[in-house]
Amino acid sequence: MFAKYQFYYELQNSPKEKDMDITALYQIFLGCTGITTDSRNCPEGSLFIALKGDTFNGNAFAAKALEAGSAYAVVDEAAYAPAGDTRYILVDNCLHTLQQLANYHRRQLGTRIIGITGTNGKTTTKELISAVLSQKYNVLYTLGNLNNPIGVPLTLLRLETEHELGVVEMGASHPGDIKELVEIAEPDYGIITNVGKAHLEGFGSFEGVIRTKGELYDYLRRQGNSTIFLHQDNPYLREIARGLNPITYGEGNSLYINGHVTGNSPYLAFEWRAGKEGEFHQVHTRLIGEYNFPNALAAVTIGHFFGVEAEKIDKALNEYEPRNNRSQLKKTADNTLIIDAYNANPTSMLAAIGNFRNMQAEKKMLILGDMRELGKDSAEEHQRIVDYLEEYGFEDVILVGELFAATRHTYTTYPDAPALIAALQKNKPCGKTILIKGSNGIKLNTVVDYL
């Protein structure tokens, strides 16, 4: 029965000429139990798509995927598609096929999609938005930070007919990344949390960051659907939002949603209202850091826009608990830890340090790790962080990584997390409030158990 869905192409054809009939593959997808790209996790009846990476070739695992339970395997190398075996589907490019399939599925269901990107806070904001919208709607949202050219289509392929809204996170490290992702997800609404200095090695400059994040706005302009959710206090976002229909939030009284911080010891508390005459609502979150205020206010704004009752908005934000080493508070037998070790760039590092400075706590200590992917600006940005530490008067500081070690400072340094762990095993700090922040590659999350 599957023979009519076999797709074989001559290798010399151009990619456009080799684009398969996606409607035929879509019928196969509808008959499967889901999508998998991991041969170690192949649910019975699933569709395996053989992706490639720098160190692996998914085609080589297609047979294993079929043995493990997948009904079909999509491959893009003829050598891995045995003649006559109708379980194999040969295409030109598996990643392109995955993206086409996701876009086609998204179009068939027509679910309203909110696209979200930004330098900092996009994953937390996505989680908060989803928590709020889920008070009224059946919401599909990006799991974890699956926000790249593989993660976005995998998210879209999880859409079911019962989903009323989708919240799709989109990340970028090079110009054009967001343009590629919005053309797959085709969002109906958009929000950019902020723009900051991150992945400068890929973007080339801060201006490159702004242009790339703005590709979300560019897409909405082209589609004629100009509704965005705009943090009005951010001048960079206001500039690139020209010509769009912004639903605004921030501290200004005349905004669609406005509010201000009321507490930060250590959890963020704030109040918000709709417009000038609205009633103020009090929210006491479990988030660390005033820098999370715009993220929470974005969730309020989108929830209010989609008709979620104010009390339910407050409930969702009060109950949300951060995970995955993002602004987490953890009390151990010896110390109080503020764990923000998932990622770091100059903008988020300065925000975390500034917030830590303002927190009411005794015996403050900082453990900071290198900020990755800053390119030619790396040395300057790391020195700037150290200069701020000295300006703020921090004395109990540990720096981890070669980049921080190369700066001018008088603080204790370690080349990597294992070296720090070895030192902590001999001399553990006690009775301190400790901020732990660095790029994920520094693996500062591994030191938590030793504090």
C-alpha positions in Angstrom: 0.0 0.0 0.0 2.9 2.3 0.6 4.6 1.9 -2.8 2.9 4.9 -4.3 4.5 7.1 -1.6 8.1 6.1 -2.5 10.2 9.1 -3.5 13.5 8.6 -5.3 15.5 11.4 -6.8 18.6 11.8 -9.0 21.4 13.2 -6.9 22.2 15.9 -9.6 18.8 17.5 -9.2 18.6 20.9 -7.5 16.9 21.0 -4.0 13.8 22.7 -5.4 13.4 20.0 -8.1 13.8 17.4 -5.4 11.1 18.8 -3.1 8.8 15.9 -2.4 5.0 15.8 -2.5 4.6 16.8 1.1 0.8 16.1 1.0 1.6 12.4 0.5 4.0 12.3 3.4 1.5 14.1 5.5 -1.0 11.3 5.0 1.6 8.9 6.3 2.3 11.2 9.2 -1.4 11.3 10.1 -1.4 7.5 10.3 1.6 7.4 12.6 1.7 7.9 16.4 4.2 10.8 16.2 7.5 12.0 15.1 10.9 10.9 16.4 14.5 11.9 15.4 16.1 9.7 18.0 16.6 6.0 17.3 16.9 5.4 21.0 13.3 6.6 21.5 11.0 5.1 18.8 7.4 4.7 20.0 5.5 2.0 18.3 4.1 3.3 15.0 6.1 6.5 15.0 7.7 8.2 11.9 11.5 8.4 12.2 13.3 11.2 10.4 17.0 10.8 10.0 18.7 14.1 10.8 22.4 14.8 10.5 24.7 16.6 12.9 28.4 17.4 13.1 29.2 14.1 14.7 26.4 11.8 13.6 24.4 10.7 10.6 20.8 9.7 11.4 20.6 7.7 8.2 22.8 5.1 9.7 20.3 4.5 12.5 17.2 4.2 10.3 17.1 0.4 10.4 17.6 0.5 14.1 14.6 2.9 14.4 12.4 0.5 12.5 13.4 -2.4 14.6 12.7 -0.4 17.7 9.1 0.4 16.7 8.9 3.1 14.1 6.6 2.4 11.2 8.5 4.3 8.6 11.9 5.9 8.3 12.6 9.1 6.3 16.2 9.1 5.0 18.1 11.3 2.5 20.9 8.9 1.4 19.9 6.1 -1.1 22.4 3.7 0.5 20.2 3.5 3.6 17.0 2.8 1.7 16.9 -0.9 0.7 15.2 -1.5 -2.6 11.7 -2.9 -2.2 11.4 -2.1 1.5 8.4 0.3 1.6 9.1 1.4 5.1 11.8 3.7 3.9 11.0 7.1 2.4 13.9 8.6 0.4 14.0 12.4 0.2 16.5 15.0 -0.7 17.0 16.6 2.7 15.6 15.2 5.9 15.7 18.5 7.8 14.0 20.4 5.0 11.4 17.7 4.9 10.8 17.9 8.6 10.3 21.7 8.3 8.0 21.3 5.3 5.9 18.7 7.1 5.6 20.9 10.2 4.6 24.0 8.1 2.0 22.0 6.2 0.6 20.6 9.4 0.4 24.0 11.0 -1.5 25.3 7.9 -3.9 22.4 8.0 -4.9 23.0 11.6 -4.9 26.8 11.5 -4.2 27.1 15.2 -3.4 30.7 16.3 0.3 30.9 17.0 2.1 33.4 19.2 5.8 33.6 18.1 8.3 34.6 20.8 12.0 35.5 20.5 14.5 37.8 22.3 18.0 37.8 23.7 17.1 37.1 27.3 14.1 35.7 29.1 12.3 34.2 26.1 12.1 30.7 27.7 10.8 32.1 31.0 8.4 34.4 29.2 7.2 31.5 27.1 6.5 29.5 30.2 4.7 32.3 31.9 2.6 33.1 28.9 1.6 29.5 28.5 0.8 29.2 32.2 -1.5 32.2 32.0 -3.2 31.2 28.7 -3.7 27.6 30.0 -6.1 29.0 32.6 -8.6 29.4 29.7 -7.4 27.6 26.7 -5.9 24.3 25.6 -2.3 25.5 24.8 0.6 23.9 23.0 3.9 25.4 23.8 7.6 24.8 23.2 9.0 22.3 25.6 12.3 23.4 27.3 14.2 25.5 24.8 13.5 23.5 21.6 13.7 26.8 19.7 16.0 26.0 16.7 15.4 24.8 13.1 14.7 21.3 14.5 12.9 22.2 17.7 10.4 24.5 16.1 9.1 22.0 13.6 9.0 19.3 16.3 6.9 21.6 18.4 4.5 22.3 15.5 4.1 18.6 14.7 2.8 18.1 18.3 -0.2 20.3 17.4 -3.6 18.5 17.7 -7.1 19.7 16.7 -8.0 20.4 20.3 -5.2 23.0 20.7 -6.7 26.5 20.7 -3.4 28.4 20.9 0.2 27.7 20.3 3.2 29.5 21.9 6.3 28.9 19.9 9.7 30.0 21.0 12.3 30.9 18.4 16.1 31.3 19.1 18.8 32.7 16.9 22.6 32.9 16.8 23.1 34.2 13.2 21.4 36.6 10.9 18.5 35.1 9.1 17.8 32.5 11.8 14.5 34.1 12.9 13.4 34.6 9.3 13.8 30.9 8.7 11.8 29.9 11.8 8.9 32.3 11.2 8.5 31.0 7.7 8.0 27.5 9.3 5.8 28.6 12.2 3.9 31.4 10.4 2.9 33.1 13.7 -0.2 35.2 13.9 1.1 37.3 16.8 4.6 38.2 17.9 6.6 39.2 21.0 10.3 40.1 21.3 11.2 40.1 25.0 14.3 42.3 24.6 17.5 42.6 22.6 20.9 42.4 24.2 24.6 41.4 23.7 24.6 37.7 23.0 26.0 35.5 20.3 28.0 38.4 19.0 30.4 36.0 17.4 27.5 34.9 15.1 25.7 38.2 14.7 28.8 40.3 14.3 27.5 43.2 16.3 24.7 44.4 18.6 23.0 45.9 15.6 23.0 42.4 14.0 21.2 41.1 17.0 18.5 43.8 16.7 18.0 43.2 13.0 17.8 39.4 13.5 15.3 39.6 16.3 13.3 42.1 14.3 12.8 39.5 11.5 9.8 38.4 13.6 8.3 41.9 13.2 9.3 41.9 9.5 7.3 38.7 8.9 4.2 40.1 10.5 4.4 43.3 8.5 4.6 41.3 5.2 1.6 39.2 6.2 -0.5 42.2 7.0 -1.1 40.9 10.5 0.5 43.6 12.5 -0.4 42.7 16.1 2.6 42.5 18.4 3.0 42.7 22.1 5.5 45.4 22.8 7.5 46.3 25.9 7.1 50.0 25.6 10.0 50.8 28.0 12.5 49.3 25.6 13.7 51.9 23.1 15.3 49.4 20.7 12.0 47.5 20.4 10.0 50.7 19.9 12.3 51.6 17.0 11.9 48.4 15.1 8.1 48.1 15.8 7.2 51.1 13.6 4.3 50.4 11.3 2.9 47.6 13.5 -0.1 47.5 15.8 1.5 47.3 19.3 -0.4 46.0 22.4 1.8 47.8 24.9 3.0 47.0 28.4 5.4 48.6 30.8 5.5 51.2 33.5 3.6 54.0 31.8 0.1 54.7 33.0 -1.4 55.0 29.6 -0.3 51.6 28.3 -2.6 48.7 27.6 -1.1 46.9 30.7 1.0 48.9 33.2 2.6 48.1 36.5 5.6 48.3 38.7 7.8 46.2 41.1 6.7 46.2 44.7 9.2 43.7 46.2 12.3 41.7 45.5 13.4 40.0 48.7 14.2 37.6 47.2 11.1 36.8 45.1 9.7 39.3 42.6 6.4 41.0 43.6 4.6 43.5 41.4 1.2 45.0 40.8 -0.5 45.6 37.4 -3.6 47.1 35.9 -5.3 47.5 32.6 -5.1 51.1 31.3 -5.3 54.2 33.4 -8.5 53.4 35.3 -8.1 49.7 35.9 -7.9 48.1 39.4 -4.4 47.2 40.6 -3.8 43.5 41.0 -1.1 42.2 43.3 1.2 39.3 42.2 3.8 37.5 44.3 5.9 35.3 42.1 8.4 32.6 42.8 10.8 34.3 40.4 14.2 35.7 41.4 15.1 39.1 40.0 13.5 42.4 39.0 14.7 41.6 35.5 11.8 39.1 35.3 9.3 41.9 35.8 8.9 42.6 32.0 8.6 38.9 31.4 5.8 38.5 33.9 4.1 41.7 32.6 4.2 40.3 29.1 2.3 37.2 30.3 -0.3 39.5 32.0 -0.7 41.5 28.7 -1.2 38.5 26.5 -3.5 36.8 28.9 -5.6 39.9 29.2 -5.6 40.3 25.4 -7.0 36.8 25.0 -9.6 37.3 27.7 -8.2 35.4 30.6 -9.8 36.7 33.9 -7.5 38.8 36.0 -7.8 36.5 39.0 -6.7 33.6 36.9 -3.8 35.5 35.5 -2.6 36.3 39.0 -3.1 32.7 40.1 -1.0 31.4 37.2 1.9 33.8 37.9 1.7 33.2 41.7 2.0 29.4 41.2 4.6 29.2 38.5 7.9 27.7 39.6 11.1 28.2 37.5 13.1 25.1 36.5 16.2 24.2 34.7 18.6 26.4 36.6 16.8 29.6 35.5 16.5 32.1 38.4 15.9 29.4 40.9 16.2 29.8 44.7 17.6 26.8 46.6 18.3 26.6 50.3 20.9 24.0 51.2 22.0 22.9 54.7 24.7 25.6 54.5 23.8 28.3 52.1 21.1 30.1 50.1 21.7 29.7 46.3 20.4 31.8 43.5 21.0 29.5 40.5 21.0 31.1 37.0 23.5 28.9 35.4 21.6 28.0 32.2 23.0 30.8 30.1 24.8 34.1 30.3 25.6 37.1 28.1 26.7 40.6 29.1 23.1 41.9 29.3 21.8 39.1 31.5 25.0 39.0 33.6 24.8 42.7 34.4 21.0 42.4 35.2 21.7 39.5 37.5 24.6 41.2 39.3 22.6 44.5 39.6 19.6 42.6 41.1 21.8 40.7 43.5 23.3 44.0 44.6 19.9 45.3 45.5 18.7 42.2 47.3 18.5 42.3 51.1 20.8 39.6 52.2 23.9 39.2 54.3 27.2 37.6 53.4 26.7 37.8 49.6 29.0 35.7 47.4 29.1 35.4 43.6 30.3 32.5 41.5 30.4 33.6 37.9 31.4 31.7 34.8 32.6 32.7 31.4 30.2 34.1 28.8 30.5 32.2 25.6 30.2 33.2 21.9 31.1 36.9 22.2 33.7 36.8 19.4 35.9 39.9 19.2 34.1 41.6 22.0 34.7 38.8 24.5 37.7 40.3 26.3 36.1 43.8 26.6 32.8 42.4 27.9 34.4 40.2 30.5 36.5 43.0 31.7 33.4 45.2 31.9 31.7 42.7 34.2 34.7 42.6 36.5 34.8 46.4 36.6 31.2 46.4 37.7 31.9 43.9 40.4 34.6 46.2 41.8 32.4 49.3 41.4 29.6 47.7 43.3 31.9 46.7 46.1 31.6 43.0 45.9 34.6 41.2 47.6 33.6 37.6 47.9 33.7 36.6 44.2 34.9 33.4 42.4 35.4 33.6 38.7 35.4 30.4 36.6 36.8 30.0 33.1 39.7 31.1 31.0 38.0 34.3 29.8 37.4 35.7 33.2 40.9 34.6 34.3 42.4 36.8 31.6 40.8 40.0 33.0 42.4 42.4 35.4 41.1 41.7 38.9 42.0 40.6 42.4 39.3 37.8 42.7 39.8 34.1 43.1 39.7 32.2 39.8 39.4 28.6 38.7 39.9 27.3 35.1 36.8 25.2 35.1 34.0 23.8 37.3 35.8 20.6 38.3 38.7 22.7 39.7 36.2 24.8 41.7 34.4 21.6 43.0 37.8 20.3 44.2 38.3 23.5 46.1 34.8 23.5 47.6 35.3 20.0 48.8 38.2 21.2 51.0 36.6 24.6 52.0 32.9 24.9 51.7 31.3 28.4 52.3 28.7 28.5 55.0 25.9 30.9 55.9 26.1 32.8 52.6 23.7 33.9 49.9 25.4 32.9 46.6 24.6 34.0 43.0 25.7 31.3 40.5 25.6 32.5 36.9 27.5 31.6 33.7 27.1 30.1 30.3 25.8 26.6 30.2 29.1 25.3 28.8 30.9 26.3 32.0 28.6 23.8 33.8 28.3 25.8 37.0 25.1 23.7 37.7 27.5 20.9 38.7 28.8 22.9 41.7 25.4 23.2 43.3 25.7 19.9 45.2 28.9 21.1 46.8 27.4 24.3 48.3 
